[in-house]
Amino acid sequence: MANLYRYLAISNEWPARLARKVYWGIATFTLPAPRVIVVPMLWAYLGVRNLYYWLMRVFICEPLFKAYCKQYGRGVRTDAHIHWVQGKGDIILGDYVHVDGKCSFSFAARFSPNPTLRVGDHTVIRHGSSFVVCKSITIGKHCKIASGVSIFESNGHPSDPADRMAELPPRSEDVRPITIGDNVWIGQRSIITPGVTIGEGSIVSAASVVLSDVPPYSVVAGYPARKIASLRNPHTEDSPEPALAPASS
């Protein structure tokens, strides 16, 4: 069979040339698309697709996610995907929280009888974000968590080489809660590590790795994330003007 494929691919004899011509004719075949026909087809397709995803969201995905929650407020929404929730813990959502796309929530009850994720009112969590909750992760109000953000209280393995060799779990003191203040914007693919506190109104630029606390109304970027600008603090009169930051929603 391999010899036949090679013959048809490189031979200059007429059967091989004919076979190649037929193959490319089929591969490149296309039909005209008169708008009077294809535009109504597109409208019909979009209508059916939107109806399907609306039904999935309202009657399947949202109810299943709310069933995981210990408490949720008014207007909590998901997308037309079922989020991945693993382990036993408490999810507490405020009003009008939007958990978009498909996100991952993992709870480790080894370190706390009730590991808890709290999300404040009007906060948006985008597709592909992941949370590892061991004790407590708190996210404030009006936050924007972009797609692919990773927030975890534990690195998953002990730092001591002997403990890793013995396949021991992390020590309790290595598991540290995370607090994210109100109106924080965390850019795409950023990583928030154990014990970090991100102050109110701050921006974490895309693809940053936050290893230490972020002051309120600051812009941080890089690995490790460092302060690169200050933002206007509405609670004071002498704050600098807002700075642009390479964050992504």
Secondary structure, DSSP 8 states (H G I E B T S, - for coil): -HHHHHHHHH--SHHHHHHHHHHHHHHT------HHHHHHHHHHHHHHHHHHHHHHIIIIIHHHHHHH-SEE-TT-EE-SS--EEESS-EEEE-TT-EE-S--EEEE-TTS-SS-EEEE-TT-EE-TT-EEEESSEEEE-TT-EE-TT-EEES--SS-SSHHHHHTT----GGG---EEE-TT-EE-TT-EE-TT-EE-TT-EE-TT-EE-S-B-TTEEEETTTTEEEEE---TT-SS-----------
